[in-house]
Amino acid sequence: MTDKPRCGDAVPYWASAVRATNSRRAEDPCASDTRTTAEIIAAYLDGQRSDDATNSLATLHYRGGPEEFRAGLELLTSDDARERAAGADLLAQLGWQDRTFLEESVDALLTALSDPDDSVVQSVIYALGHRASPRTVDALLGFVDHPSADFRYAAVHGLMPHDMPIVVEALARLSRDVERDVRDWATFALGSQFDSDSPILRDALRQRLNDNDPEVRGEALLGLARRRDTTSQMPFRESWRVSSHGDWAVEAAGHLADPRFLPALRELNERLAGKDAVYFRGTVQDAIAACEGRRAKDNETLQ
């Protein structure tokens, strides 16, 4: 995936998401933040969509204790919609990998799905995606066919942690959405976030090979290659221009490990220069190694 702007305001969903996959450690910068919980919340509300604000929120996620949990609940019941959205953002990632107050947070967030403000509900959906509890799936499926693209977009993120048949079916529908960003993320989820395989999933990815957006096509191509799918005559040739369309086709070639890709891969490797060389040479060289049979023996699971 690229990091260009997408539909809706997904900043709360991604706020400190990478850091929150780490374990809490005493040497982490969040551990040395001396501000009180109230001070951090005030700063977050003041600049809710700024980088500094989301970094501050990561500190509360890092702490993840009773004070932070109570603060999230209090915000979630505020008369101010911005504060209620902030409450969802706070409860979303309490404790990082330790996932503190998980069930209690899920209970509160599920109740908040009935909030009268659309922006709050969308923040709640993103938060439930972070909490990744199977208990949320039924409720989140209710937003798959929502008339608003922003809700459908949020639904993709809310459902993304749940690789199960009913969610595969829902994301397959969303991968055909009229909104480009919804299609893109649904295709990414099916192809690269899920490890399952099924006719429904493969058919959804194959349909996106002809999408009018190069990123969606690339995500579909990579998802099929991860499943060693060669039945769709994947359109590699038009995708070698990695500088403009990403390196999905190159990575896909590496998964398929077909020596017939070697001439094109070697030619691509020779003409990479400047920024392209920095970003893509490693992927190209990995694909060359795989197609030459120099990769470690594949196992039966997806890589």
Secondary structure, 3 states (H helix, E strand, C coil): CCCCCCCCCCHHHHCCCCHHHCCCCCCCHHHHCCCCHHHHHHHHHHCCCCHHHHHHHHHHHHHCCHHHHHHHHHHHCCCCHHHHHHHHHHHHCCCHHHCCCHHHHHHHHHHHCCCCCHHHHHHHHHHHHHHCCHHHHHHHHCCCCCCCHHHHHHHHHHHCCCCCHHHHHHHHHHCCCCCHHHHHHHHHHHHHHCCCCCHHHHHHHHHHHHCCCHHHHHHHHHHHHHCCCCCCCCCCHHHCCHHHHCCHHHHHHHHHCCHHHHHHHHHHHHHCCHHHHHHHHHHHHHHHHHHCCCCCCCCCCCC
